[in-house]
């Protein structure tokens, strides 16, 4: 139950809070929410840039979002695929009704000031001509091209040396690897270089994943290496460094990686600036 306004504190409304996997179950969509009560008046969807994805889109249609107030919240209001962008605009046809900029949130100390450092890595020369068409079509680097970067020993050693030399500035830090093999290699070489590091991926058991994250929060770890896991919805305010070793052409993915270090002083455990 929730009060609907200060003018009428006795008045209440039914509020359902649920994850998308729960809502998307066949029996839940539509009927479960409407049984014994009026239809939904308002639907609020966090991480709204996911709305065009097939399962999400079908679930939202089942909730009848076109017939009621549909509010989307997101820090990255775009999609990489052009077809998804048009679908996103169709779902939220009023466009962006309110926008708060990073600078405004930084002034309010909700977000931290980013200190950007570009590292010039001298790895193997790669001829991208065979991948150019695929890159143009998908607006992203293909996995086999990323694999070449992951297998570049010289490049990896330069990354490890940089993290080792700047460990005290960056820790606790998140390191975003190119792929799974790269994450394991980076983690192993960081440990050999004297950096207290662990790695996790989508297959890491939940208990182990939770333990690594808690160790990073408690600053028992210097670095936590991962492959696209600790991005959206991950909240580790203590992070002072974000090391991005995976190149991407997606503004959404890049913003989400950088954003893991952006919790400001107004957030418990947050920092004034991050690398």
N, C-alpha and C positions, 0 to 999 in steps of 0.2 A: 504494500500500500504506500502511496505517496501523496502528500498534500499538493493541491493544484495551484496554490497561490496564497500570498500573505493576506489577501482580502477575505479569504474564506478558509481558515486553517482546519475547519472540521471536514471539509470536502476532501474526498480521497479518489484515487484512480488506480486501476490495476496496472502494474508494470511488470513486464516479463524481460528478464536479462538472460540471454542465452548465447552460446557460441554458434557459429555457422554450421559445424558438423551436426550439432544437436537439432537445429532448426531444419536442416536439409533432409532429415530422416522422413521417409515417405509419409508416415502417419502423423508427423508433426505439422507439415506444411498446410496452412489454411485451417483445417478442421480442428486440430488440437487447440489452437489459440482462440478459436471462435466459439468453442463448445460452451454453452451456458452463459455466454456474455456477448456484449456488442462486438462488432467488428473492430479491428484495430483503427485507432485514429491517427497515430503517428508511428513511423518506423525510423529509428536512428541506427545508422550503420557505420561502425568504426572501420578504419582502413578501407575507405570507400572506393579506392582505385581498383580493388579486386572485384567490384560489382560486375564488370563485363565477362568475367570467367564463366564458363558454361554452367557449372553446378550452382554457383552463386546466382547467376542470372535467372536460372530456372526456379530457384528457391524464392527469389524476390518476386518473380512473376506469380508464384503460388500464394504469396502473401498479399498480392494485389496492390503493389506499391504505386501503380499508376492511378489508383483511385483515392489515395490518401496523402497526407504530408509525408514526404520521404526526405530525410536529412542525412547527408553523408559527411563524415569527418575524415580528413586525411592530411598528412604532411606532404604527400607526393601526389597531387591531383592530375596524374597523367598515366598513359600506358605506352609501352614500347611499340606494340603492333598497331598499325594504322587502323585496322578494322575494329580493334578494341577501343580505340579513341572515340570513334564515331558512336559506338554503343554506349560508352561512358557518358558522352554528351547527351545521348538520347534519354538515358535514365535520369540524369540531372539536367533537365532542359532549361532550367533557370540559370545555369552556369554557376560560377562561384559567387555566393551571396554575401560571404564575409571572408576576408583574407587578413591574416596577421603575418607580418614579415619576420624573418629571422632577426633583423636588426632591432625591431620593436621588442621582441621577446628577449633579446640580449640586454637591452636597456632595463628591462624588468628583472633581469638576472634569472629568468626561467631557463634560458639557454646560455651556454658558455661561449667565450670568444675563441674561434678557431685559429690556431697558429699553423699555417700551411707550409710544408716543406716538400719540395720536389727533388727526388733522388735520381740522378742520371746513372742508370744501370748500363753497363757495357757487356751485354750478353752476346750470344751468337746472332749473326745476321740471318734474318728470315725473309724469304721471298714470299710476299703475300698475294702475288698475282693469281695463284690457283684458288684463292679463297675470296677474291674481290667481289665476284658476283653474289656469292652467298652472304657476304657482309652487307652488300647493298640491299639485298632482298629482305634480310632479317634485322638489319640495323643493329647487329650484335656480332661479336667475334665467335666463330664456330668452335666447338669443343676440340677438334683436332689441332687447330691453331693454338688454342690455349694449352694443349698438352705439350706442344713444342716448347712453350715458355716454361712450363712446369719442369720439363726435363733438362732445362738449361742450367747446368751445374754452376757455371761461373756467375750467372745472374742470382741464383739462390744463395751462393756464398757471400755475394755483395749485400744482399738483404740481411743475412744473419750478422755480418760484420757491422752494418749500420745499427741494427737493433741492439747489439751488444754494446756498442759505443755510446748509445743514447738511452740505455736502459733506465737510468735513474730519472731522466726527464719524462719518459713515456709511461713507466709502470704506475699502476696496473694497466696493461694494454691489451687490445684485441688485434689479432693479426688475421687478415682475410687472405686465404691462400687461393691459388688458381684452381686446383682440383684436389681430390682426396689424397692421391699419391704425394702431391706437393705439400699438403698439410702435414702429413706424417714425416716427410723429409725435413721440412722447416722445423717442426717441433723437435725432432731428433738432433738436428745440427745446432739449434738454439741451446738445448741442454748441454751439448758438448762444449759450447762456447761460454758456459757459465750462467746462462739465463734460465731461471726456473720457469719452464714452460710445459703446457699440456696441450692436447688437441682434442677436438670433438667434431663429429659430423652427424648427419641425419640418422645413422645406424647406432650411434652411441646410446646405451640404455639410459632411460630417464633419470634414474637414481645417480648414475655416474655423471651425467650432464649437470644435474643440479649441484652435485658436490663440487665440480670444477668451477661453476659460476660462483658459488658461495666462497670458495677459496680465493677467487679473483677479487670479490667484493671485500674480503677480509685482508687482502694484500698478502696472502700466503703464496700466491703465484705472481710472477712478473708478467707473464704473457699467456694468453689463451688463443691458440690457433684454431681456426674453423673454416668451413667451406659453406658459405651462404646460410648458416644456421642462426647465428646470433645477429640477426638483422631486425626484421619487423617484430615489434612487440617485446623485444628484449630491453630490460631496464636495469642497467648497471651504472648508476650515477657516479661511482668512484673512478670510472675509466678516464685516464689522462692522455692516452695515446691510442690512435687508430692507424694501423699500418696496412695499407691497401696494396697488395702485391698482384691482385687480379685486375687487369685492365678491363674496362667495360665501356660500351657506347650508350648504355642506358642511364639517363639522368636519374631515374627512379632508384635503380640499384645503387648507384654511387651515393646518392643522397642518404639512403638508408644505412649504408656502411658508415659514412661520416657521422651520421646522426647518433650512432651508438656512444659517442664521446661527448655529446653536446648538452648533457644535463648541467644546468647552471647552479649557482649558490642558493637560489630560492628553493631548489629541490633538495631534500635531505640527502646528504652524502655527495652532492654535486660539487663541481669545481668552477672556478672563475674563468679558466681557459683550458684548452686541451690542444694536443698536437695531432 
